Amino acid sequence: MSKPATRRRRLVRLLAREQLPALLVCDPVNVRYLTGFTGHDSFLLLAGKLAVVISDARYTTQLEQECPDVELLIRPTGTTMAQAVAQAAGSLRLRQLAVESDWLSLSQFQALEKELEQVELVPRSGLVERLRVIKDAEEIALVRRAVAVAQRAFQATMATLRADQSERQLAAELEYAIRRLGGEGCSFPPIVAVGPNAALPHAPVGPARVNAAGVLLVDWGATWQGYCSDLTRTLATARPSKRFAAAYQAVLEAQQAAIRAIAPGVPCGRVDQAARRVLEKHRLGKHFTHSLGHGIGLKVHELPRLSPKQQTPLQPGMIVTVEPGVYLPGRFGIRIEDDVLVTEDGHEVLSTLPRELERLQPAGV
């Protein structure tokens, strides 16, 4: 049995426990997880042993190649997705159909309601995501490769870094390096922030040049066969001030404390608190303005969440980011981020780039 077929069987069992006869999977990432199809604009109707991908003629050949073990409903030109879903659901005589409410727009939901007059639509959230949170061996291997590609791309980009390069140019160089190494591209638009711009956790790239200030923050990731990595390094491009160096060591200490806390059964919030306590000890707690981390996989942000109030226990097979940060508006920002696998007896840090400030000196500036 194929891996997607096994996942569909697990989802059918979950639907049975939730007393739901069928689910309309709308998120293309979830469709990929459950079928292997890498295209877009397609839904999956899952009801018991029946799995039907509803798509259009652009994808007929690709669907036949990528997911031969599911039925296809190719809607003709002029037939809306809602009409095609109604056709598939009508053949099953469904009275109730769960739909992925996190993905459907209001207009799409209303169109489905109009076409499925005799079917009760039940908005549901997170059903497939509950399966995706635990990665199997194949998924872990793909994330490892995404991490490796991201690291090599960063090293290549930093090896040729010039003081006159802009944030925008560096972001482009990173993406080029990822693609040159065989990656599908960036897992998100890279954040490249110089000096005070680094104090913006999600700073947009712009014209600021590396030699404009002594701090360079780079947050980037690669995608490999759909799976993501997510890393951050903060570099000193000039002799660091005492305040910056002290803050950097505090962030590094916070990250190390959080990573040590990762193990099966540990609540996500406890890991966040491990980092937060260190920064509070250094009187930097108020400058840590976001949660510690999040899961990664087919999406760069997915479950679980490492945030203060999350009591979800960590489980083997989860992969999370650990990314404490300190942000001083108008001065600088610091973030250190690595990807960590929860193992049966603890954890494994998948990323191996140096974290110590003295080992992050770019050669060209």
C-alpha positions in Angstrom: 0.0 0.0 0.0 1.3 3.5 -0.9 2.2 6.0 1.8 -0.7 8.3 0.8 -3.1 5.4 0.9 -2.0 4.6 4.4 -2.5 8.2 5.4 -6.0 8.2 3.9 -6.9 5.1 6.0 -5.7 6.8 9.1 -7.8 9.8 8.3 -10.9 7.7 7.6 -10.5 6.2 11.1 -10.2 9.7 12.5 -13.4 10.7 10.7 -15.2 7.7 12.2 -14.2 8.8 15.7 -15.4 12.3 14.9 -18.7 10.8 13.6 -18.2 12.3 10.2 -19.1 10.3 7.1 -16.9 12.2 4.6 -14.4 15.1 4.3 -13.8 17.5 1.5 -10.1 18.2 1.6 -9.5 21.7 0.0 -6.0 22.7 1.1 -3.6 21.8 -1.7 -0.9 20.8 0.9 -3.3 18.3 2.5 -4.4 17.0 -0.9 -0.7 16.4 -1.6 -0.2 14.7 1.7 -3.1 12.3 1.1 -2.6 11.6 -2.6 0.9 12.5 -3.8 -0.6 15.1 -6.2 1.7 18.2 -6.5 -0.6 20.4 -8.5 -3.2 23.0 -7.4 -6.9 23.9 -7.8 -8.0 20.4 -6.9 -10.1 19.0 -4.0 -10.2 15.5 -2.5 -13.5 13.9 -1.5 -12.8 11.2 1.0 -15.7 8.9 2.2 -14.8 5.5 3.6 -12.8 3.5 1.0 -13.7 6.0 -1.7 -11.1 8.8 -2.6 -12.0 11.1 -5.5 -9.8 13.9 -6.7 -11.9 16.7 -8.3 -9.8 18.7 -10.7 -9.8 20.0 -14.3 -8.2 19.0 -17.6 -5.0 20.9 -17.0 -4.0 18.2 -14.5 -5.4 15.0 -16.0 -2.0 13.5 -17.0 -0.2 14.7 -13.9 -2.9 13.2 -11.7 -2.8 9.8 -13.5 1.0 9.8 -13.0 1.2 11.0 -9.4 -1.8 9.4 -7.8 -3.0 6.4 -9.9 -4.7 4.8 -6.9 -7.5 7.4 -6.5 -10.5 8.1 -8.7 -10.6 11.2 -10.8 -13.5 13.6 -11.5 -12.3 16.0 -14.2 -14.8 18.8 -14.4 -15.5 20.1 -17.9 -14.8 23.7 -18.9 -17.7 25.9 -17.6 -18.4 23.6 -14.7 -17.6 25.1 -11.3 -15.7 23.3 -8.6 -18.9 23.5 -6.4 -20.9 21.9 -9.1 -18.3 19.1 -9.5 -18.3 18.5 -5.8 -22.1 18.3 -5.8 -21.9 15.7 -8.6 -19.4 13.6 -6.6 -21.3 13.9 -3.3 -24.6 13.2 -5.0 -23.4 9.8 -6.3 -22.6 8.9 -2.6 -26.0 10.1 -1.3 -24.3 12.0 1.5 -26.4 13.8 4.0 -23.4 15.4 5.8 -20.0 16.6 4.5 -17.2 18.1 6.6 -15.2 20.8 4.8 -11.8 22.3 5.6 -12.9 25.7 7.0 -9.4 27.0 7.4 -8.9 26.9 3.6 -12.3 27.7 2.0 -13.2 31.3 1.5 -16.7 32.5 2.5 -17.7 32.7 -1.2 -16.5 29.2 -1.9 -18.4 27.9 1.1 -21.6 29.7 0.0 -21.2 28.2 -3.5 -21.0 24.8 -2.0 -24.1 25.4 0.1 -26.0 26.5 -2.9 -25.1 23.4 -5.0 -25.4 20.9 -2.1 -28.8 21.9 -0.9 -29.6 18.4 0.6 -26.2 18.0 2.3 -25.3 19.5 5.7 -21.9 21.2 5.4 -19.8 20.9 8.6 -16.9 23.3 8.9 -14.0 21.5 10.5 -10.4 22.6 11.3 -7.2 20.7 11.7 -8.2 17.1 10.9 -5.5 16.4 8.4 -3.0 18.6 10.3 -3.4 16.3 13.3 -1.9 13.5 11.2 0.8 15.6 9.6 2.2 16.7 13.0 4.0 13.4 13.4 6.5 12.8 10.5 7.4 9.4 9.3 10.9 8.3 8.4 10.5 9.4 4.7 9.3 12.8 5.8 12.1 13.2 8.3 14.6 12.4 5.5 13.1 15.0 3.3 13.3 17.7 6.0 16.9 16.7 6.6 17.6 17.3 2.9 15.8 20.7 3.0 18.0 21.7 6.0 21.2 20.5 4.3 20.4 22.5 1.1 19.5 25.6 3.1 22.8 25.4 5.0 24.9 24.9 1.9 23.1 27.8 0.2 23.8 30.1 3.2 27.5 29.1 3.3 27.8 29.7 -0.5 26.1 33.1 -0.2 28.2 34.2 2.8 31.4 33.1 1.1 30.9 35.7 -1.6 29.2 38.4 0.5 30.3 41.9 -0.4 29.9 45.0 1.8 28.0 46.9 -1.0 25.3 44.2 -1.4 21.8 45.1 -0.5 19.3 43.1 1.5 17.3 42.5 -1.7 20.4 41.2 -3.6 21.3 38.8 -0.8 17.8 37.4 -0.7 18.0 36.8 -4.4 21.5 35.2 -4.0 20.1 32.8 -1.4 17.2 31.7 -3.6 19.6 31.2 -6.6 21.9 29.1 -4.4 19.1 26.9 -3.2 17.8 26.3 -6.7 21.4 25.6 -8.0 21.8 23.0 -5.2 18.6 21.2 -6.4 16.1 22.7 -4.1 12.6 23.7 -5.3 13.1 27.2 -4.0 12.7 29.1 -0.7 10.2 27.8 1.8 9.3 31.4 2.4 10.6 34.8 1.2 13.9 35.2 2.9 14.3 37.9 5.6 17.5 39.7 5.2 17.8 42.7 7.6 20.7 45.1 8.1 21.2 47.0 11.4 18.0 48.5 12.8 15.9 46.6 10.3 16.8 43.5 12.2 14.7 44.7 15.0 11.7 44.0 12.9 11.0 40.2 13.3 9.5 40.0 9.8 11.4 42.8 8.1 10.8 43.2 4.4 13.9 43.2 2.3 14.9 46.5 0.8 17.8 48.6 -0.5 19.8 48.8 2.8 23.4 47.6 2.2 25.5 45.3 4.4 28.0 48.1 5.1 25.3 50.4 6.4 25.5 48.9 9.9 27.3 46.2 11.8 24.5 43.7 12.1 23.1 41.3 9.5 20.1 39.0 10.3 19.2 36.3 7.8 16.1 34.1 8.1 15.7 31.6 5.3 14.7 28.1 4.4 14.7 25.7 1.5 12.1 23.4 0.1 13.0 19.8 -1.0 10.2 17.7 -2.6 7.7 19.8 -0.8 9.2 19.7 2.7 10.6 22.9 4.4 13.4 24.0 6.5 13.6 27.3 8.5 16.8 28.7 9.9 18.1 32.1 11.2 21.6 33.4 11.8 22.6 36.9 13.0 26.0 38.1 12.0 28.3 40.9 13.2 29.6 42.6 10.0 31.7 45.0 12.1 33.2 44.9 15.6 30.2 44.3 17.8 29.3 46.7 20.6 29.4 45.3 24.2 25.6 45.6 24.3 25.1 43.6 21.1 27.6 40.9 22.2 26.0 40.5 25.6 22.5 40.3 24.0 23.7 37.8 21.5 25.1 35.5 24.2 21.8 35.8 26.1 19.8 34.7 23.0 22.2 31.8 22.4 21.9 30.7 26.0 18.1 30.9 25.8 18.1 28.8 22.6 20.4 26.2 24.2 18.2 26.0 27.3 15.1 25.5 25.2 16.7 22.8 23.0 17.8 20.9 26.2 14.2 20.9 27.3 12.9 19.1 24.2 11.9 15.5 24.9 8.8 13.3 24.4 6.0 14.2 26.8 7.2 17.7 27.6 4.5 20.4 27.1 5.3 22.8 24.3 4.8 25.7 26.7 7.5 24.5 29.0 10.1 24.6 26.2 9.0 28.2 25.4 9.4 29.1 29.1 12.9 27.6 29.3 14.0 30.2 26.8 12.0 33.0 28.2 13.4 32.5 31.7 16.9 32.9 30.4 16.1 36.2 28.7 14.3 37.5 31.7 17.4 36.7 33.8 19.3 38.9 31.4 16.6 41.6 31.7 15.8 41.1 28.0 12.4 39.3 28.5 10.3 42.2 27.3 12.3 42.3 24.0 11.3 38.7 23.2 8.1 39.5 21.4 7.0 36.3 19.7 6.6 32.6 20.5 9.6 30.3 20.6 8.9 28.2 17.6 6.6 26.1 15.4 6.4 22.9 13.6 7.7 22.5 10.0 6.9 20.0 7.3 5.0 20.5 4.1 4.4 24.0 5.4 6.9 26.2 7.0 4.5 27.0 9.8 2.4 24.1 11.1 1.7 22.3 14.3 2.8 22.1 17.1 3.4 25.6 18.4 6.0 26.3 21.0 4.3 29.2 22.8 3.7 30.0 26.5 0.2 28.6 27.0 0.5 25.5 24.7 0.1 22.4 26.8 0.4 20.0 23.8 3.0 17.3 24.7 5.8 16.8 22.3 5.9 13.4 20.6 8.6 11.5 18.6 8.5 12.5 15.0 7.6 16.1 15.5 10.0 18.7 14.0 10.0 22.1 15.5 11.9 25.4 15.1 13.6 26.9 18.2 14.1 30.6 17.5 14.4 33.0 20.5 14.9 36.6 19.6 15.6 40.0 21.1 14.6 43.2 19.3 15.6 46.7 20.3 13.8 49.1 18.0 16.1 51.6 16.2 19.2 49.6 17.3 19.4 46.0 16.3 17.7 42.6 16.4 19.0 39.2 17.2 17.5 35.8 16.4 19.0 32.3 16.3 16.9 29.5 14.8 17.5 25.8 14.3 15.3 22.9 13.3 14.9 20.1 16.0 13.5 16.6 15.7 11.8 15.1 18.7 13.2 11.6 19.1 12.2 8.6 21.2 14.7 9.5 24.0 15.1 13.3 23.5 15.9 15.4 20.5 18.2 15.8 17.5 19.2 19.2 16.2 19.0 18.8 12.4 20.9 22.0 11.5 24.7 22.3 12.1 25.7 25.8 11.2 27.8 27.6 13.8 25.9 29.6 16.4 28.7 31.3 18.2 29.1 34.9 17.2 32.9 34.7 16.7 32.3 31.8 14.2 29.8 33.9 12.1 32.2 36.4 10.7 31.6 36.8 6.9 34.8 37.0 4.9 33.9 39.7 2.5 33.0 42.6 4.9 
